[in-house]
């Protein structure tokens, strides 16, 4: 590792990567209630970017909460629900002087997939797009919003009471929440791939995740599956719904977005950190995904 690479790696310690401590070792989730009667609706200390590998659901009981993601700002009111995808930077603050009370539910979704659900794991894996894009369901379908809100509150109440069988009740509610999203997705945001084939590509996906800062070639990954070049290209696209090169670039840009938000690395350092050594190419790919330059993205999201 070069001196520059070491400096970049050390800077990662400044990123606000929130570690979620599960309340039950077999449920892989954390759920709690936040409340504030303070009239001050300024940003305060909670207006900090953070992210975690767990998917997060917010359910507002009283008051109004403003949530900022990379898609923009939205203010939630009583009865509203919002989903935040895994490792998606976000921050929140109290939007109005009235008392605020809401539920935060963080969950490692893949841990709740049993054999009967495996064909749908690919839909919720966020390999090509975040679950944030499903929030249109809660905006357009009042009944789906009501049911999702009720399910989050049920999970919270079961966690508080810990009555016999509460683990099963929570697991069932999580599955119902996923089923609700699946059946309410009128825009077909959850793109179906070959669910039974996704596990075959797991070594490739892990390799990409672990080597984003390096050169990644088709020859490197096809060898992991003992596939020919053309068979790998064809099968990967059919299974994942996206060409392999686009998949790698997508993950590089998503990592770049996190670094722009959570570190003070220069744009060039970030480009190198995500494995793009040509600055013109980095700018081109970034604008393709965000419709703005890395500098504009950082200024807008921090502003």
Secondary structure in CASP SS format (residue, H / E / C, confidence):
PFRMAT SS
TARGET T0000
AUTHOR 0000-0000-0000
METHOD secondary structure of the structure
MODEL  1
X C 1.00
X C 1.00
X H 1.00
X H 1.00
X H 1.00
X H 1.00
X H 1.00
X H 1.00
X H 1.00
X H 1.00
X H 1.00
X H 1.00
X H 1.00
X H 1.00
X C 1.00
X C 1.00
X E 1.00
X C 1.00
X C 1.00
X C 1.00
X C 1.00
X C 1.00
X C 1.00
X C 1.00
X C 1.00
X C 1.00
X C 1.00
X C 1.00
X E 1.00
X E 1.00
X E 1.00
X E 1.00
X E 1.00
X E 1.00
X E 1.00
X E 1.00
X C 1.00
X C 1.00
X C 1.00
X C 1.00
X C 1.00
X C 1.00
X C 1.00
X H 1.00
X H 1.00
X H 1.00
X C 1.00
X C 1.00
X C 1.00
X E 1.00
X E 1.00
X C 1.00
X C 1.00
X C 1.00
X E 1.00
X E 1.00
X E 1.00
X E 1.00
X E 1.00
X E 1.00
X E 1.00
X E 1.00
X C 1.00
X C 1.00
X E 1.00
X E 1.00
X E 1.00
X E 1.00
X E 1.00
X C 1.00
X C 1.00
X E 1.00
X E 1.00
X E 1.00
X E 1.00
X E 1.00
X C 1.00
X C 1.00
X C 1.00
X C 1.00
X E 1.00
X E 1.00
X E 1.00
X E 1.00
X C 1.00
X C 1.00
X C 1.00
X C 1.00
X C 1.00
X E 1.00
X E 1.00
X E 1.00
X E 1.00
X E 1.00
X C 1.00
X C 1.00
X C 1.00
X C 1.00
X C 1.00
X E 1.00
X E 1.00
X E 1.00
X E 1.00
X E 1.00
X E 1.00
X E 1.00
X E 1.00
X C 1.00
X H 1.00
X H 1.00
X H 1.00
X H 1.00
X C 1.00
X C 1.00
X H 1.00
X H 1.00
X H 1.00
X H 1.00
X H 1.00
X H 1.00
X H 1.00
X H 1.00
X H 1.00
X H 1.00
X C 1.00
X C 1.00
X C 1.00
X C 1.00
X C 1.00
X C 1.00
X H 1.00
X H 1.00
X H 1.00
X H 1.00
X H 1.00
X H 1.00
X H 1.00
X H 1.00
X H 1.00
X H 1.00
X C 1.00
X H 1.00
X H 1.00
X H 1.00
X H 1.00
X H 1.00
X H 1.00
X H 1.00
X H 1.00
X H 1.00
X H 1.00
X H 1.00
X H 1.00
X H 1.00
X H 1.00
X H 1.00
X H 1.00
X H 1.00
X H 1.00
X H 1.00
X H 1.00
X C 1.00
X C 1.00
X C 1.00
X C 1.00
X H 1.00
X H 1.00
X H 1.00
X H 1.00
X H 1.00
X H 1.00
X H 1.00
X H 1.00
X H 1.00
X H 1.00
X H 1.00
X H 1.00
X H 1.00
X H 1.00
X H 1.00
X H 1.00
X H 1.00
X H 1.00
X H 1.00
X C 1.00
X C 1.00
X C 1.00
X C 1.00
X C 1.00
X C 1.00
X C 1.00
X C 1.00
X C 1.00
X C 1.00
X H 1.00
X H 1.00
X H 1.00
X H 1.00
X H 1.00
X H 1.00
X H 1.00
X H 1.00
X H 1.00
X H 1.00
X H 1.00
X H 1.00
X H 1.00
X H 1.00
X H 1.00
X H 1.00
X C 1.00
X C 1.00
X C 1.00
X C 1.00
X C 1.00
X C 1.00
X C 1.00
X H 1.00
X H 1.00
X H 1.00
X H 1.00
X H 1.00
X H 1.00
X H 1.00
X H 1.00
X C 1.00
X C 1.00
X C 1.00
X H 1.00
X H 1.00
X H 1.00
X H 1.00
X H 1.00
X H 1.00
X H 1.00
X H 1.00
X H 1.00
X H 1.00
X H 1.00
X H 1.00
X C 1.00
X C 1.00
X C 1.00
X H 1.00
X H 1.00
X H 1.00
X H 1.00
X H 1.00
X H 1.00
X H 1.00
X H 1.00
X H 1.00
X H 1.00
X H 1.00
X H 1.00
X H 1.00
X H 1.00
X H 1.00
X H 1.00
X H 1.00
X H 1.00
X H 1.00
X C 1.00
X C 1.00
X C 1.00
X C 1.00
X H 1.00
X H 1.00
X H 1.00
X H 1.00
X H 1.00
X H 1.00
X H 1.00
X C 1.00
X C 1.00
X C 1.00
X C 1.00
X C 1.00
X H 1.00
X H 1.00
X H 1.00
X H 1.00
X H 1.00
X H 1.00
X H 1.00
X H 1.00
X H 1.00
X H 1.00
X H 1.00
X H 1.00
X C 1.00
X C 1.00
X C 1.00
X H 1.00
X H 1.00
X H 1.00
X H 1.00
X H 1.00
X H 1.00
X H 1.00
X H 1.00
X H 1.00
X C 1.00
END
